[in-house]
């Protein structure tokens, strides 16, 4: 839980606006003996009770009230900022540039499964005992008493890789006591993800790049991974002197029940991970479809909207225009061309009807949503050989999954799939579409 913050702000010509931010809140309760008006989406600056500059960016206010009384008036309001930053100086988003951004992994056990940097030596060998006894500030160890030794091996860097986002590094930031106590000893650790940009970035661009990276990690870690303690390093500074208390992006939701090991899709500690990370962000044309996938995959609710979104992702996979056309034998292609010509001649005097008919014929020449999804399945089937999923009739599931999607979009009812069945099986179709999409967009790891 973060502590409360008291601050004084300058709003317009009023330099005496006071405010208090309660723990875990994003809303300052503000008041002033003089009237003040907060312009929507404005940036407001002030100093905290300890004199630290505070920047409230893209602000909104509500419950603004002016009180009149015998001894004068006062004005109160609730002030909400989309981004709140504490730092050495004020942050001006359209002017200031930043070289780096860092984030702490909130629950690293879900992502970093094979960290070998920390551990215990339960039965140290005689040589180690002898070396420890030669240290100046350690007690005398006797091997017969089976001393237990906790350690950090000094490998601060977990991985580091140049990508199109910048240089991405994961590293340990451990803390320990100087002396042991009656309560024992501790070695605590945070894992920090840092992006060092190839060139200085404005605030929004820095946030966007960091958010793309965290979405990738949340995807490969599975549900529950989150990030906290976001810090920025302004261009020319040596240290991360700017702390982001909150902003409007989704960095994952912290949950005390999520502190357990999971089974990530890939091992981020392996030697191959750097290449995987680079390849992922080399494919910039896949950003839109990935964002659509993330918004569906991280949803906690199964709904018709999620089904529609999970199916429609296959319509925006980047493809060459030629690959979107169906292949016909020459005779069928000649018949279609002849039909188009006939429509143009027969409906020349009815341009709206002519345009509608030509559009309908053109749909015959383009791959349908079902065709596109089944095409993805054919690419993935070789990877499923020997897996239990190789026996699943994905083509049949996709056929009815698209019919289910069409019911929620157009209201079209299939004689083999009733509206009741659409509601009953929508969660199943969502899982299938998301599975196919996740396998498809993750094929970049192999490319």
N, C-alpha and C positions, 0 to 999 in steps of 0.2 A: 504494500500500500504506500503510495506516494504521500508526502507530507502536504499540508495545506500551504498555499502561497498568498501572501498579502502584497499588493502592489499599488502604485499610484500611476495614473495614465494622463496623457494629454489628448483630449478629444476636442477638435476644433480649436476654439480660443480658450477653452476651459482646461487649465493645467492642474486642477485639483480634484480629479475623479479618482476615488479610491475603490478598490475591489478586493474580493477574497475568493480564491479558488479552493474548494473543499477537496479532500483526498478522493482520487478516482473519478473526479468530475472534469468535464471539459467546458464548464460554464462559470465565468466570473460573476459574482453578485456585486454590482457596482452602485455607488451612490455619490452624491455631491451636493453641497449647499447651494450651488448655482446650477442653472439649467444647462443641459448638454444634449446633443442629438448625435446618434451614431449612424452614419451613412452606411447603407448596406454594401457589403463587399469591400469595405475600406480596410486599410491596415492601421493598427493602433499601436503606439509604443509607450513604454513606461519603465519604471524601475521597481524592483521588488523591495521588500522590507530590509534586505541586506545590501541594497544598492546595485544589484545585478540587472543589466539591460534585459528587457523582455519584449519580444515581438509577437503581436497577435495579428495574424494575416488572414485576409478574406473574412472579415467579421460580419456577424449578424446580431441583432438584438431583438428581444421581445420583453413583454411585461414592463415596458417603459412608462413610468408614472411620475407626474409632478405633484408634489404635496404642498398645499398652501396652509399657512398657520399664522398665529399671532406674532410669532417671533421671526417670521420669514418663510422661505420655501426651501424645499429640497427635492432632488430628482433621483430616482432609482431605476435600475434596469438589470436584466440578465444579459450578459455579453458572451456570445459564443464565437470562437475563432476556429476556422477550418485547420489552421496550423499554428502551433504555439512553440516558440523557440527561445531558450535561454542561452545567453552567450556573453562574450566579451564586449560586443557592440550590437547595435540594432541590425536586423537583417532586412534588406530591401530586395525583394525577389526579382525585380526587373533589372537590377544593377549588379548585385553581388554575385561573385563566381566562387565555385567550390571545387577543390581538387579531389576530395575523397569523401566517402560515406561509409560508416560502419554500423553493424547491427549485431546484437547478442542473440544467439540461438536460445530461445526460451526453454525448450525441453530437448536437449541434444541427444538423449538416449534414443529418440525416435529416428535420428538421422545418422549419427556417428556410432555405428554398432561395433566396430572393431578397433577402437582406440587402445593402443598398447603402451601409451606414455605414462600411465599411472598404474600402481599396483602395490602388492605386498610381497615381501620375502618371508615366508613362514619358517623356513629352516635354513638360515644362512650358513654358508660353508666357513670353514675355519679361517681361510684367507681373508674373507670379508670381515669376520670378527676381529682379526688381528689388525686390519687396516683401520677399522672404526676405533679400536682402542688406542691408536696412535693419534687420533684427532684431539685437538686441545679442549674442545667444549662439549664432549660427549661423556656420558658415564661409562663405567667399566662394564663390558659385556662378557658374559660367560656362556660359551656355546652349550654347556650342559643344561642351562635354563631355557634354551630354545627361544631366544629373543625374536620379536616380530618387528619387521622394518617396513615402513611405508615409504614410497618413493615417487618422484617425478623424474623422468630420464632426461629432461632438458630439450626435448624436441618440440619447440614452440610452434613451428609451422607444420600444419597438417597437409595442405596443398596450396599451390599458387599457380595460376594459369592466365596467360594473356588471352583476352577474348575481345569481341567487338564492343562489349560494355566497358572494357577497361581491364586492368589487372585485378583478378579476383583471388583473394587469399583467405584461407581459414586458418586461425591460429588459436593457441591456448593462451588464456590470461588467468594464471593461477594465483592464489593467495595462501599464505600459511602463517602460523604463529612463529614467534622467535623462540619461545620456550614452551615446553609442555606444561600442563597443569594437572590437577587431580581429576579433571574431566577428560584427560587424554590429549591427543594432538589432532590437528586437522590439516588437510590440503584440499582447498576448495578451488573449483575451476569453472570458468566461463569459456565458451567457444565463440569467437568473434569473426564474423564475415565482413571483409572489407573490399570495397571497390576503389581502386586508384584510377581515376579517369585519365585517358590519354591526352585530353585537353580539358581545361576548366569548364565547368557546366553551371548554368543557372539552376536555381533551386528546383524548379519543376522537373527539369531534365534529370537532375541528380536523383530525385525521388522516383521518377519513372524507371530509370535503369535499375535502381535497387529493388523496386517492386517486381520487375520482370525476373530478377534473379531469385527473389524469395518465393515467387510463384512456382518456379522450376523446382526449388528444393522442397516445397510443400507437396508438389506432385509426386516426386520420387520417394518421399518419406511416407506418403499415405496421410490419412486424415489426422489432424491434431497438432501438427508442427506449427509453431508460431515464433515471432521475433519481437524483441523488445530493446530498450535502451539505444535508440538510434542517435548517432552523433555525426556531425559534419565538420570537415576541415576546410576553412576558407582559404582561397588562393593566397599563397604567400605565408600562411601560418605553418608552424612546426607541429602543432598539436590539434587534436579534435576539441576545439573550444566551444562548440555549439551543440547543445542538447535539445533534441526534438521531444517535447513533452507529449504532444499528440499531433496527428495530421489526419487527413480524411481518407487515406489509402488503407487497404486491408492487408495487414501483416500477419493474419492468423489470430485466432482467439486463444488466449491462455486458459488452461483448465488444469486444476490440480490432479484430476483423475487421469491425465494423459501422460504422466511420468512413468512410462514403461518402454521396454524395447519393442521395436516393431521390425518389420522385414522390408527394408527399402528396396525399390526396384533395382537399384545399382549400388555398389559399395563405393561411397565417396572417399574412402581411405585408400582405395587401390591405386596402383600406379597408372591405370588406364583412365582414371576419372578426369584428369586434366584435358585429355583429348576429347572425351565425351562432352565436357563443358564447353570447350571451344566450338565443336561441331554444332552443338545445339544453338548457340547464338550466332553462328555463321548463317543460319537459315532464317534471315530476317523476313522473308516473304511468308513465313508461317505464323507470324505474330498474331494476326487477327483470329485465325482458327484456334490457336492455342488459348487466347484469352476467352473465346467462347467456351472452349472445353473447361477451362479453369472455373468459370462462373457456374457451369453445370456441376462439375465434379465436386466442388467444395460446398455445394448446397446441402442443407440438412433436411430438405423437404422433397418428397417425390410428388410431382404434380404434372398436370397436362402441359404447363408452360415449360417445365424442365424436359419433358419428352419432346416437345416441338424443337426446343433449342438443341438437344442432343442429336436429333435427326438432321436438322438444318446445317449442322457443322460440316457435313459432307458436301454441301453445296458451295462452300467457300474455301475448300482446299485449293491451294494454288495449282493451276494446270494450264497447259497451252490450249488455246482455243480449238485447235484441230483435234485434240484428244477428247473434247467434249462431244464430238459428233459421232453418231452411230455409223457403223460400216454396213453398207448394203451391197448386194450383188449388182452388177451393171444393169440388169433388166429392171430391178426394183427402183434403182436410182433414176432410170430413164422415165419410168412411170410417174414418179414423184415430180420430176421436172416438167413433164407434160401436164400434170394436174395443176401445177402452179401457173403455167402459161394459160391454161384454159380458164382458170379463175380470173386472171388479169383481163382476159378478153370478155368473158361473160358478165363480169360485175364492174366493168369500166365506169358505168354510170352510177354505181353505188359504192363510193370510196370507203365508207365505214365498214360495210359488209365485206368488201374485197380485202381490206386490211385485216379484219378479224379472221377470215378464212385462211389467208396466207400465214398468219401467226399460228393458227392451229396446225397447219401442215408442217411448219418449221419445227414445232414441238416433236413431231415424229422423227425428225432428223437428229435431235439432241438427246443425249443420255438422260434418263429420268433419275430422280433421287434414288430410287431402288437400284437402278443400274450402277450408279456411282458407289453405293455402299457395297454391293456385291462385288464390284471390281476391287475394292479395298480388301475384301475377304479373300479373294483369289490370290492376292499378293501375300497375305499372311498365312495361308493354309500350309505352305511348306514348313513354316516355323512350328506348326502344331503337330507335326508327325511324331508319333510316340506318346503324345500327351492325351489325357482323357478327353480334352476338348476336340480332338480330331474326329470324334464320333458324333459331334453336335451338327445338326443340319442348320447351319447359319443362314443359308439361302432362304429356307422356309421361314425362319424366325424374322429375318429382315423383311420378307414379303408382307407378313402380317403386322410387323412393327410399323412399316410405312403406312399401311392401311389404318392403323390405330392413330398415327400422327395425322393423317388426312381427315379422320373423323373430327379431331379437335380443331383442325384448321378450317375445313370446308363444311363440316357437318355431314360428309358423305358416309353412308352406312353400307358396309359390305355384308353380303348375305351369309358369309361364314364367320363374321366377327361382329357381334352385337355391341351396342353402346355400353351395356353392362360389362361385357368382357373387356372392352377398351379400358374402362376404369379399373377393372380387376387386375389386368395384366400390364398396366402402364409402367409400374416399377420394374417389372422384368425386362420390358423393351428398353427402358432407360439404361439399365445395367449393361445390356448387350451392346447398345449403341456406344456407350462410354467406353466399354472394353475395346471394341473395334477401333474407336477413335484414338484411345490412348496407345494401343499397339501401333497404330499407323504413325502418329506424330512422334513416337519414340524410336521409330526406325532410323532416325538420324544418328542414333548411337552407333549403328552399323555401317553408316555411309562415309 
